[in-house]
Amino acid sequence: MIAVVDYNTGNVGSVLNMLKKVGAKAVISRDPDVLRAADKLILPGVGAFDEALANLHRFGLYDVLNELVIEMHRPILGICLGAQIMARSSDEGVRPGLGWLNARIVRFQAPEQQVLRVPHMGWNRVQPEAVGGGIFMGVPQPMRFYFVHSYHMVVDEPSLELASSDYGSRFTSAMGRGNILSMQFHPEKSHKYGIQVFRNFVESFESC
């Protein structure tokens, strides 16, 4: 069973629909016992960094997620804001992130003498570091996913980067280590590309 973590940050319904399309048994929950019973977890999210962390604490999920992900090595996929809060910190807020990945979140900055619309919104190409395998196995090429974000991930360990994209300049669009996956884009809004990512996560993902 796949558990979609519900911490009042939206988008859980879209994620659940995609999981159903790939034949996964899935549930939306913030019940610690349900999360502990799940084989894999998905941490979605739309909104503000500090609010997301505050909600995890308010619903008693912060320690539960650390137990499952860090101590028990339960596979987890973070999406958009859910991916960002896996980092150490964000320019968007003052709260520390979960700190699972050695990365930070920074606001998009336009290169000199260029105008950059923020948020970065719409379809964009995603270039995987390892072609043909892992979580992107079987995804149609060139890969294109849907983005909506004003802040992006910066890895402080190059080995964490799984994929990159370009918006004004190159940025990390997917990162991970071991049982932890994070994606800045929205696979649940990315049609055939996203369906294959969810299929890979459900059927074969155990470790990066």
For each residue, the residues with C-beta under 8 A, 3 or more apart:
1: 25 26 27 37 38 39
2: 19 24 25 26 27 38 39 40 41 42 202
3: 26 27 28 29 34 35 37 38 40 41 42
4: 12 15 16 19 26 27 28 29 41 42 44
5: 29 30 35 41 42 43 44 61 65 82
6: 12 28 29 30
7: 30 45 52 55 56 59 61
8: 55 59
9: 44 45 46 47 51 52 55 81 82
10: 44 45 46 47
11: 14 15 44 45 46 79 80 186 188
12: 4 6 15 16 28 44
13: 16 17 28
14: 11 17 18 186 188 189
15: 4 11 12 18 19 42 44 79 188
16: 4 12 13 19 20 26 28
17: 13 14 20 21 188
18: 14 15 21 22 187 188 194 195 198
19: 2 4 15 16 22 24 26 42 198 202
20: 16 17 23 24 26
21: 17 18 195 198
22: 18 19 195 198 199 202 203
23: 20 202
24: 2 19 20 198 202
25: 1 2
26: 1 2 3 4 16 19 20
27: 1 2 3 4 34 38
28: 3 4 6 12 13 16
29: 3 4 5 6 34 35
30: 5 6 7 35 59 61
31: 34 35
32: 35 36 60 61 64
33: 36 37
34: 3 27 29 31 37 38
35: 3 5 29 30 31 32 38 41 61 64 65 68
36: 32 33 64 68
37: 1 3 33 34
38: 1 2 3 27 34 35 41 74
39: 1 2 74 75
40: 2 3 74 75 76 77 201 202 205
41: 2 3 4 5 35 38 65 68 69 74 75 76 77
42: 2 3 4 5 15 19 76 77 78 79 82 201
43: 5 65 76 77 78 79 82 83 85 86
44: 4 5 9 10 11 12 15 78 79 80 81 82 188
45: 7 9 10 11 52 78 79 80 81 82 83 84 85
46: 9 10 11 80 81 148
47: 9 10 51 52 81
48: 51 52 81 92 93
49: 52 53 81 84 85 90 92 93 95 97 105 151
50: 53 54 92 93 94 95
51: 9 47 48 54 55
52: 7 9 45 47 48 49 55 56 81 82 85
53: 49 50 56 57 62 85 93 95 96 97 98
54: 50 51 57 58 95
55: 7 8 9 51 52 58 59 61
56: 7 52 53 59 61 62 65 85
57: 53 54 60 61 62
58: 54 55
59: 7 8 30 55 56
60: 32 57 63 64
61: 5 7 30 32 35 55 56 57 64 65
62: 53 56 57 65 66 98
63: 60 66 67
64: 32 35 36 60 61 67 68
65: 5 35 41 43 56 61 62 68 69 76 98
66: 62 63 69 70 71 98
67: 63 64 70 71 72
68: 35 36 41 64 65 71 72 74 76
69: 41 65 66 72 73 74 76 100 179 180
70: 66 67 73 100
71: 66 67 68
72: 67 68 69
73: 69 70 178 179
74: 38 39 40 41 68 69 179
75: 39 40 41 179 181 201 205 206 207
76: 40 41 42 43 65 68 69 179 180 181
77: 40 41 42 43 181 182 183 201 205
78: 42 43 44 45 82 83 84 85 86 180 181 182 183
79: 11 15 42 43 44 45 82 83 182 183 186 187 188
80: 11 44 45 46 83 84 148 149 183 184 185 186
81: 9 44 45 46 47 48 49 52 84 85
82: 5 9 42 43 44 45 52 78 79 85 86 182
83: 43 45 78 79 80 86 153 175 182 183 184
84: 45 49 78 80 81 87 90 97 105 151 153 182 184
85: 43 45 49 52 53 56 78 81 82 90 97 98
86: 43 78 82 83 97 98 100 101 103 180 182
87: 84 90 97 98 99 100 101 103 104 105 153
88: 96 97 99 101 102 103 104
89: 96 97 104 105
90: 49 84 85 87 93 97 104 105 106 151
91: 104 105 106 107 151
92: 48 49 50 105 107 150 151
93: 48 49 50 53 90
94: 50
95: 49 50 53 54
96: 53 88 89 99
97: 49 53 84 85 86 87 88 89 90 105
98: 53 62 65 66 85 86 87
99: 87 88 96
100: 69 70 86 87 180
101: 86 87 88 155 160 175 176 177 180 182
102: 88 155 156 157 160
103: 86 87 88 153 154 155 156 157 160 172 175
104: 87 88 89 90 91 153 154 156
105: 49 84 87 89 90 91 92 97 151 152 153 154
106: 90 91 109 151 152 154
107: 91 92 118 150 151
108: 116 118 119 120 150 151 152 167 168 171
109: 106 116 168
110: 114 115 116 168
111: 114 116 168 169
112:
113:
114: 110 111 168
115: 110
116: 108 109 110 111 167 168
117: 120 121
118: 107 108 150
119: 108 148 149 150
120: 108 117 124 147 148 149 150 152 167
121: 117 147 148 149
122: 146 147
123: 144 145 146 147
124: 120 144 145 147 165 166 167 173 185
125: 142 143 144 165 166
126: 143 144 145 163 164 165 173 174 185
127: 142 143 163 164 165
128: 131 134 136 143 162 163 174
129: 161 162 163 164
130: 133 134 136 162
131: 128
132: 137
133: 130 136 137
134: 128 130 137 162 200 208
135: 162 174 176 181 197 200 201 205 208
136: 128 130 133 139 143 162 163 196 197 200
137: 132 133 134 196 200 204
138: 196 199 200
139: 136 143 193 196 197 200
140: 143 192 193 196
141:
142: 125 127
143: 125 126 127 128 136 139 140 163 193
144: 123 124 125 126 190 193
145: 123 124 126 173 183 185 186 187 190 193 194
146: 122 123 185 186 189 190 194
147: 120 121 122 123 124 165 167 173 184 185 186
148: 46 80 119 120 121 186
149: 80 119 120 121 152 184
150: 92 107 108 118 119 120
151: 49 84 90 91 92 105 106 107 108
152: 105 106 108 120 149 167 171 172 173 184
153: 83 84 87 103 104 105 171 172 173 175 182 184
154: 103 104 105 106 171 172
155: 101 102 103 158 160 161 172 175
156: 102 103 104
157: 102 103 160
158: 155 161
159: 177
160: 101 102 103 155 157 172 175 176 177
161: 129 155 158 164 172 174 175
162: 128 129 130 134 135 136 174 175 176 181 208
163: 126 127 128 129 136 143 172 173 174
164: 126 127 129 161 170 171 172 173
165: 124 125 126 127 147 170 171 173 184 185
166: 124 125 169 170 171
167: 108 116 120 124 147 152 171
168: 108 109 110 111 114 116
169: 111 166
170: 164 165 166
171: 108 152 153 154 164 165 166 167 184
172: 103 152 153 154 155 160 161 163 164 175 184
173: 124 126 145 147 152 153 163 164 165 183 184 185
174: 126 128 135 161 162 163 181 182 183 184 185
175: 83 101 103 153 155 160 161 162 172 182
176: 101 135 160 162 180 181 182 208
177: 101 159 160 180 208
178: 73 207 208
179: 69 73 74 75 76 206 207 208
180: 69 76 78 86 100 101 176 177 208
181: 75 76 77 78 135 162 174 176 201 205 208
182: 77 78 79 82 83 84 86 101 153 174 175 176
183: 77 78 79 80 83 145 173 174 187 197
184: 80 83 84 147 149 152 153 165 171 172 173 174
185: 80 124 126 145 146 147 165 173 174 190
186: 11 14 79 80 145 146 147 148 189 190 194
187: 18 79 145 183 190 193 194 197 198
188: 11 14 15 17 18 44 79 194 198
189: 14 146 186 194
190: 144 145 146 185 186 187 193 194 197
191: 194 195
192: 140 195 196
193: 139 140 143 144 145 187 190 196 197
194: 18 145 146 186 187 188 189 190 191 197 198
195: 18 21 22 191 192 198 199
196: 136 137 138 139 140 192 193 199 200
197: 135 136 139 183 187 190 193 194 200 201
198: 18 19 21 22 24 187 188 194 195 201 202
199: 22 138 195 196 202 203
200: 134 135 136 137 138 139 196 197 203 204 205
201: 40 42 75 77 135 181 197 198 204 205
202: 2 19 22 23 24 40 198 199 205
203: 22 199 200
204: 137 200 201
205: 40 75 77 135 181 200 201 202
206: 75 179
207: 75 178 179
208: 134 135 162 176 177 178 179 180 181
